[in-house]
Amino acid sequence: MQDWANWGLDTAKRRGATYADARVMDIRQRDISTKNGEVGTLVESESLGIGIRVIASGAWGFASTDRLTREGIDTCAAEAVAIAKASALAKHGDVALAPENPYVDTWQNPFLKDPFRIPVERQIDLLLAADKEMRRIKGVTLAEGSMTFRKIDQLFVSSIGSVIHQIKMQSGAGIVATSFAGSEIQKRSYPNSFGGQHALEGYELIEALDLVGNAGRTGEEAVALHSAAQCPEKTGTIILGSSQLSLQIHESIGHPIELDRVLGQEANFAGMSFLTVDKLRKLRYGSDIVNVVADARLAHGPGLGTFAYDDEGVPAQCTPIITNGLFTGYLSNRETASAIGEDRSNGTMRTESWNRLPIIRMTNVSINPGKWKYDDLIADTDDAILMDTNRSWSIDDRRYHFQFSTEIGWEIKGGKKGRMIKNPSYSGITTEFWNSCDAICSRDDWTLWGTPNCGKGQPMQTMGTGHGASPARFRNIKIGVAFAK
Amino acid sequence: MKSRVKKSISRSIRHAEVNAPSHPRLTAAELKEIAQRILNFSEADETEVEIDVSTDALTRFANNIIHQNVAEQVLHISVRAVMDGRTARATTNKTDEESLRRVAAAAEKLALHQPKIPGLLPMLGKQKIPKVSRFFAATAGCTPQDRARAVTRVCKLAEKNNQTAAGIFSSGAMQSVLANSNGLFAHHEQTRSEFSVTILEPNSSGWAKANSPDIRELDPDGLAERASRKAAGTREPRELPPGHYTAILEPSAVLDLVGFLFYDFAATAILDKRSCFNDRMGKKVFGDNVTLWDDVYHPYQLGAPYDGEGFPKQKVLLVDRGVPKNLVYSRSTAKKMKAKPTGHGFSLPNEYGEAPMNLVFGGGDKSLDDMIRSTERGILVTRLWYIREVDPYEKILTGMTRDGTFLVEDGRVTGGIRNFRFNQSLLEMLSNVEMLGPAVRAAGEESFEMVVPAMKVNNFHFSEVTKF
């Protein structure tokens, strides 16, 4: 790896690059899925290549290849420089980077059980056992399960002298029960929708999820939703379960704080942000109890946004994003930090693979736990709908207006959890929503959720992000609009 | 302006044909030779090899400068083994002898570690696959300088109009071979190019996008001018109350909505009871003016003329004058449902079966101007954004309008409005189509490309309004 990366840097510099970095990534993945008692997907894949990023003539260029010969890498580095020189045809000034130190380091996330050493048949058996439990429930018309394991071995080398070797092991799994009856399709997922839970952990994560033990309840709830009461259309109080709150954080805090969006670099596709730079340290983003951090350090937990260094060689950091309700920080890289006068990147450049340019991505953007015990929060609530497990999510391209629906809800009446509610949804404006938060549960109910499917960039990149959250209560929220006629 | 762009690109193509910088680095014969080597190594009962090789480049601009500019070469070798009634797949991007042997062995080993698959069909033998021509040297030869020159002109146009441009200009080429131990060999190659631009003003924006396998059909300057006019036309947008409006949906907006229907036509989705057409096949679901095919051979379509198992794709009439008539089938789903395969199966093994990926809507003869002139009060929508399914059976979708939303009053466009959120059943929408434009190759951001018309739709539900 080191030779390949060095060849890339040497050629780039010789061709006129004033800055260069090279990233070799060796990615191994296993995907297993089951459906209605049969194996669906069963694939193992590997991908090895190099991406070379340069500044030449004051502009950026990037090229990548999986042809890892001296000639292949030289050609790739030369192409990156040629592309940078073409970029310089449309520039207003030279690219400026915030200063950063060189690092020589090796890091690997801790895990107990290598999922690639666990026999495939054991993994399939677990999914099929959960599948069987779901299909035991009368009315379940579709039972699905999936597992994904990914190992990324990567070496980053830059022209400022960094040589950083990182190995990340990632695991994830989940199950889904779907029930079609009458004119409705209802479903329940465990432990979360869209693939379940994912983290920078080994197979111990899968074992701890107890998919089989939770499969029966998952199926029962999917079927019971058909006879549940329809979510009313009104303005009122909601309590969000921690996985739903994690996605709310992702969409209405995580994306708007990306400084590339703020500065217009994503205007054509992912969109921009209402968080213009004049709002930094001035905007009241949320109520006083809302504290949010972007924390890539292992100390925050084994999230999908955990690493030791980002993909431009900046060490993992914890950045206060919202402090007692005040907006206090963006996600930045070396270029955008420099553009807004910050003295350092806060280390959020990440890439999907060797053939993609690193871009600003969420790390672990998490809400700090509050003080409430979950049972006390329910007991303290007179009239609300408790909503859990995301079903659909949508937000405008400046991240003001959102609408979410969840798989399931329950009425809270007089401090008690009551009847089940189907098709729950809520909508609002980001800052109004976060300012209406009046209770957040404690660390006892705080989970660092993994979102494995965050899309951004052109060409599109899919990235895993982490979001710690505990159940929280919000007042005066518009409820039920999604199904309004 | 349009012809000038074409000339400019043509000039660079002539130069580029010498260097062919974007052309995939391996020939079809070389890919076939790699596939044959793997077939020779394999000790499986049956073996299938798919090799994709692609070269892509993308120039990205924002704030009237190029800020990202990338290129990639990717090789993907995928091997499926069948062992004693079981099947699994392994992939690699390494072409050395040891890696090829390893990937073949990995597929065999994986296959053995699972229960037998009931009804697993033998691999196909040699097939007669129709030819399609979708590779253009002009596209494969496009250089970073070609893209940068076009982007520079677009940025200058924006600056001249006191506007800000952001977008992409991409080009690429790919080829794919699919071979198996029963004698199947299929080959496909195609090129792709795309230009997308958003033009911004302080409180408004406009957007335009096009793609084509032939880069000479793209008109970046014309697209930028269109986006610029939309941005200027939506300055100081008014806020309208949410409600039910007549909506005039440009093809991009139609595409991103109807794209949510594609998997509902998969026979497997019916078997799994997750299609909105469960209990609705053969019944009137849409208006009389809605007819839909899947047709990979349509001149505006792209893609290989065979499916993941190498079965030749058929043209399928999915909806006939508002009635869902037919589904698409993989070989195994067809056997389960006593139907004929249509050549829409995904690569095996998978749990989704098949899907129509080349949708073609029947169009009409009304122009966008006809739709506007005939509208007393309505909303003209350029594009939609962040569309998600709220209800899978009634097919209620939510999302936002974006980059050019206009009020139409008394037969003319009277100005821009703030963007709406919508919650709209697709089944109801396609029952309320008043006018259709000619079907065109549309490009959006939420769906793969299809051939769809602009539509004038009555009673479209815009449920809330945002702040810009």
Interface residues (C-beta under 8 A of the other chain):
Chain A: S33 T34 K35 N36 E38 V39 G40 T41 L42 V43 E44 S45 E46 S47 L48 G49 A59 W60 G61 F62 A63 S64 T65 D66 R67 C76 E79 A80 A82 I83 A84 A86 S87 L89 A90 K91 H92 P119 V120 E121 I124 L128 T141 L142 E144 T178 F180 S183 E184 I185 L263 G264 Q265 E266 A267 N268 F269 G271 F274 N355 R356 L357 I359 R391 S392 W393 S394 I395 D396 D397 R398 Y400 H401 Q403 S405 N423 S425 S427 I429 Q458 P459 K478 V481 A482 F483 A484 K485
Chain B: P21 R25 D56 A57 L58 T59 R60 F61 A62 N63 N64 I65 I66 H67 Q68 N69 V70 A71 E72 Q73 V74 L75 T87 A88 R89 A90 T91 T92 N93 K94 V103 A106 L110 A111 H113 Q114 P115 I117 P118 T143 P144 Q145 R147 A148 R149 V151 T152 C155 T164 A166 G167 I168 S170 S196 V197 T198 L200 S205 W207 D272 K273 R274 N278 P349 N350 E351 Y352 W385 Y386 I387 R388 E389 V390 D391 P392 Y393 E394 I396 T398 G399 M400 R402 D403 N419 R421 N423 E445 H461 S463 E464 V465 T466 K467 F468
